[in-house]
């Protein structure tokens, strides 16, 4: 079955132009936000964002597994790292599916940045999330290697 081409409005306000369908999938308008992208999932009842500023009090270093950990509601958010002198290389940040979108990974990154600052380390973010988080938070730009 062949899908009709997707229509996109021209930026200049001119007529719509036809775009080829992407990989045989139809791009539908999202009912929540009206664009061609899917909206973020609704929060489940009782689910809350991690909003308290924990500093680095809740973040613990697990040197045996070479990762920083933050436990929230019995689940662990973690950042794998390597140390090279005064450099802290963040290889990967991961949150369990139940904690994604709640700010848990951001709370972990804030704790990791505070620990790095207190130890006099610079951070090398190999993980795209860690790099984006550090770029978004100007107060930690001095820690970027």
Protein Blocks (a to p, Z undefined) as FASTA:
>chain_A
ZZdddddddfklpacdddddeehiacdddfklopabdcdddddehiacdfbdgkjmlpcc
dfknopadddeehiacddddddehjaccdfbdcddfklgonlmmmmmmmmmmmmmmmnop
acddfbfklmmmmmmmmklmmmpZZ
